[in-house]
Amino acid sequence: MDAASLSKLLSPEGWTLLNDLPPYDESEAMALATRLRAEGVDPDLAAAALTQSRLRARARAKLGPFADGMLFTPDGLEQATRLTVAALHARRYLAAGVHKVADLTCGLGADALAFAGVGLDVLATDVDEVTAALATVNLRAFPEAEVRHGDGLALDLVAEGVDGVYADPARRTRGGKRVFDPSAWAPPLDAVWALREQVPAVGIKVGPGIGHQGLPEDAETQWVSLDGDVVEAGLWFGPLAPDGPGRTALVLRTEDGGTAARVVRPGAEGADLNPDVGPVGSYLYEPDGAVVRAGLVAHVAAELGGRLVDRTIAYVTTDTPAGPPPSGTAAPATGYRVLDVMPFNLKRLKAYLRERGVGRLTVKKRGTAVTPEQLRAQLSLTGDAEATLVLTRVAGRQHVLVVEPLPR
């Protein structure tokens, strides 16, 4: 979005038009655009309003009903923190006794909204003028939250009364290409974490693909998953990491209108457990992706009383089922009952499934080059029954596990 489009949207006519549009429907978008032009609506304004309507519809998955009153850019929405996760960020600062947070890379303001929503004073900055203007609009319900166009690293944090810092460095170029080198992020990662020398309470959102090598030893690095998708990792310094430094995983699952949560962290024995490896038992557990990224599969295996099916594969097997997690607590792994185990052989597998009338497959995989799409095409199944297959290595050899999901 450019400044001219934003100016038109923020006019009384533009704001009324945007908020009076019907719920976005891709199949009706062209007809609606034609109708608006026929009614004499400025074509640029109509295009901008329809774009915002489409982005608001996409944003509801991340921001819920708040999206209906916000303005977006495609790139800004892509990087915006999900509301559930942003609220947890805000609670960290609140629990740490922080009063004023400087959001150095506020983007569209999702995290700043969460900070302001829990009563924190907020100073938000963004180097892009239009983005800063959009954040100002999105934070309008919190007039005490200040948004500035500028480089957050140039702030005099002490003079501004800031006692908490948050940043979400841009990890893509303007052309959309992913940047893997943290020193080339905007701002560079080491420039942000250096701020802990001025303000100890520093939090940095990073991509979940960040490697373990080179992580600061004084930070809690936490990988976060929501409903099975690993959505981010965060570096938390000083009072924002009350349980001390190290790697942790936060597993979030939506259930019954709320969010169940579970933090997996190394125990007193540290992060270097050496789990047993053994034959496939009656049950198979797939550790959550955040657990895998944090390198804590061994801890989940120990908690389940299980063993790995292969030293290099993040599947845990047990002979007895794990008990359900306490109410409000997310399970750190998804469980399956094992129905059959066989070495991978396409001809044998095809016959096995046809004998059982299987035509619909859910295929999961770890440690194999076979793709689910390729396998389905090769099997050419036509039955009515369903089955779940796990393609993986067992003791170094390719196997197929036929399983059924356990109730959550």
N, C-alpha and C positions, 0 to 999 in steps of 0.2 A: 504494500500500500504506500502511495506517495502522499506528500503533504496536501496536495490539492484534493485528492479523494477523501482524506481524513477531514479536511475542512468542510467539504460538502456533507459528509455524514453527520458532522457535529452541528450543522445548522438545524434550526427547529424543524424545517421541512424534512431534512435527511433523517434525523433521529426518529421523527414520527413515522416516516416511511419504513424504516428498518424494523421498528418494534411492532408495526401493524402487519408485517408480512406473515403469511400462514406458515405453519411448520414446514421446514425445507423438505422437498420431495424432488429427487433428481429427475424423475420422469415428467414432472410438471414445470421444471425450471425454465425451459425454452418458452413454453406457452405463457408463463407468468411474465417473463421479460418482454415478450411481444405485447402483452396487455398493458404493461407499464408504459411502454413507448407510445402506445395508442392513446393513453390517457394524458400524454404530454409531459411525462416525467423526464427530466434531463437524462440522456442515455448514460453518461458517466456516473451519475448518482445512482441510477437503477442498477448498473453493473456492480458498483461498490456495495450497495445494499444486499444484492443477491449473493455476492461473494461472502459477505459477513454472515448472512443467514446460513450458508453452507458450512462455514467454519464453526459457527455456533453449534450446529447439529453435530459436527465431529467432536467438538470440545466437551459435549455433555458426558462422554465416556470418561474424561479426565476430571472434569470440574463440576459435574452434576448441574443442578439448576442455576448455579452462579454463572454458568456460561451464557445464559440467556440475556444477561445484562452487560456483557463484556464485548470488547473488540479484539480482533486477532489478526495476525499474519500467519501464513502457512508455516514458515520456519519457526516463528515464535511459539506456535501451538505445538509443533513437534518437540521442542525442548522444554515446554512448560511441565512443571512438576504436577503429578496427580494430586488432587485435593486431599485424599486420605493420607498420602505420604507427606505433603506439605504441612498438614496439621501436626504430624509427629515431629517434624523439624521444629515447629513453633514450640511444642511442649518441651523439647530439649532445652531451648533457650530460657523458657520460663522456669523450668526446674533448676537451671544453673544459676538463677538469680539475676539474669540479664534484664536490663531495663530498656536499653535502646540498641536496636539492631541496624547495622548498615548493610543493606543488600547491594553489593557492589555491581552486580550484573542482573538487574531486576527483570529484564525481558518484559513480558507482558504483565508481570506482577503477581503470578500465582502464589509464590512463596511469601511475598510481601503482604498479600491479602491474609494469609494464614497468620503471619506475625501480628499484624494489626488486629486480627480477629480475636486473639487471646489477650489483647491489652498491651502489647509491647509498642513502644515508640519506634517508628520506622523512618529511616532515611534511605531511599532507594535511588540508584543511579543507573544510567545506561548510556553507552557511547553513541548510540544511534538516536537521532533527534525524534524521528517518527515513533520509534519504539517507546521512548520515554514519554511521548505524548499519549500513546495508547495506554501505558501503565497509569498515567495520571487519570485517564478516564476510568480505568478499571478499579482504581482505588478511591473513587469519588465518595464512596460511603464512609470513608475514614479520613475526614478532612485534616486530621492531625498527622497523617502519614504524608511525608514530603517526598516528591519525586523530582530529581534533577537530571538534566541532560549533561553528561560529562563522564570523565574517567574516574571510576570509583577508587582506583589506586592513588589518585591525587588528593583524596580527602585527608584532612588533618583530623584523624579519628579522635584524638584526645580533646582537641578544641571543640569538636562537635558533640562531645559527651557520649561517644559510642563506647559501649562495653561488650558488644557482641558483633561479630562479622560473619556474613554469609556470602558465598559466591557460587555461581554456576557457570564456569568458563565455557565459552563457545568452542565446540569440538568439531565444527564443520566450517569449510570455507564458504564464502558468499555464493559460490556455485553449487554448494551442497555436498562437496567431497569431504569425506570423513578425514579428520586429522588425528593421527595416532600418537604423535610425539607431544607429550604434555608441555614441553617447552615452547611449542608452537600454538598452544591454545590461546584464546583471547579472553582474559589475560592469562599469561603463562602460569602454570600450576605452582611453580616454586615461588613466584612473586606473591601469590596469594597466601601460601602457608607461611611465608616469612613475616606476615602481619602479626603472627602470634607473639612476636617480640614486643609489639605495642599493646595488643589486646589478646589476652590468653584464650578467650572464648571464640574460636574460629571454626566455622563449618564450611566444607566445600563439597558440592555435589559433583561427582565424576561419572563417567560411563561405566557400566557394569563389567566391561571387558578389561578394565585396568588390571595390570599384572601385579603379582605379589612383590616382585623384585623392585627395590627402590622405594617402597612405601615408608613414610616417616615412622620411626620407632616410637614416637611419643603420641601417635594418633590411634584412635579406634577407627578401623576401616570396616564399615558395615555394608554388606550387600543386602538389597531389599527386593523381595518378590511380592507381587500382588496377584492373587488368583493364578499362580503358576508361572507368571511371566516375571523374569528378573528385570526390574525397571531402572535401577540405578545402584550406584555405590556412593557412600559418603565418607569423608574424612572429618573426624571430630576431635578437636584439640581441647586441652585444658579442662575447665569445668563442664564442657559439653560431653565429656567422656568420663562420667563419674565412676565407672567400674574399671577404669584404666585402659591402657593401650592394648592393641591386639586385633585380630580378625574375628568378626562376628557376622551372623546372618539374621535378618529379620524377615520372618515369614508371615504374610498377611493374607487372609482369606475372607471374602465377603460371605456372610451367612446370616440368615434371618434378619435382614435389614441392618445388621451391624458388621463389625470387622473383628474377626478373631486374629490374635497376634501371638507370635512365639519368637523369642530371641534364642538363638543357638550360639553358645560361646564355649571356648575351651575351658575345661575344668582345671582343677589344681594340677593335674598331670601334664598340662601344657597342650600344645597343638600337634604333637608328634606321636600320637597313638599308632600302634602297628596292629591293625585288626587281623583276625584270622581270615583265611581263605579256605573255602570248602565247597562241597557239593551243593547243588540246588535243593533246598528244603521244600516244605509245603507252602511257604509264603515268600513273596518277593516284595521288596520295598524300594521305591524310587525316590531317593532324597531330593528335596526341593532344589531348584536351580540355584537359589541364593546360598544354600548349604554347600553345594558343589563348588561354586565360585569362591567361597570363603575357605575352601579346603578343609571342611569340617565333616566330611562323610564318615570318617573313622569315629567321630563322637556320636553321630547318629547310630552307627552300627553298634557301638557299645551300649547306647541307651536302649536299643531294641533287643539287645542280647543276641545279635546276629553276626554274620560273617559275610565277607565279600565273595561274589561268584568268580571274580578274577581280580588280581592285584591292581590292575590298571583301569577297572571299570567301576563306575559309581552305582552299582546295584547291590543291595543288601538282601540276604536271604535268611529266613528263620524257620524253625520247625514248629513254632506255635505262634498264633497271631498276637500282635501287640494290642494292649488295651486302648480304649478311646482316650483322646486327650481331655483334660479338664474343660469344663464349659468356658467359652471365651478364649480358648487357647487353640492355635492352629497346629496341626500335625506337621512335623518336620519332613515327613515322607509320605508318599502315596502308596497304599498297600494293595496287593493282589494275591488271590489264591492261585497257586500253581496247579494246573490241570494235567499238563504233560510237558515233557522235555525231550528234545530230539536233536541230534546233530543236523546242521543245516544241509538240506538236500532238496532242491527244487521239485524234483519228480515225486519224492516221497511226501513232501509237504502238500503238494497239489492233490495227491490221492487222499491224504489224511483229511483235508478240508472238504473235499467232494463227498467222501463217505459220510460226513456229518452234515451235509447240506448247507455248508457255509457259503454265503455270497457277499456278506458285508464284513469288512475287516477294519479294525483299528490296529495300526502298526506302530510300535514304538521301537526305538533303536538306540544303542550306544555301542561304540567300538566296532562298527561294521560299515563297509562302503555301500552296501545295498540300500537303495532308497525306497521308501514306501510306495511311491508312484510306480517305480520300475517293477517292484514285486507284484503289485496288484495286476499290472498289465500281463506279466508272465503267468500268473495263476489263472486268469480268465474264469473267475468263479461266477456262478449264476444261481446259487441256492438262496433260501430265505433266512437261514440262521445267521447269527452274528458271532464273531470271535475277536479276541484281542491277542495279538502276537507281540512278543518281545524278541527282537533280534539282537544278540549280544555275544560276547565271548564268555565261555565257561572254561576255566583252567587253560586258557590260551587258544581254545578251539571255537569256531563259529557254531552257535546253537540257536535253536528256536524254542522259546518258551510259550506255551499256550496258557493264558491266564484269564482270570475274571476279576474285575475290580471289587475290592471290599467296600462295604458301606463306609462313608466318611464318619 
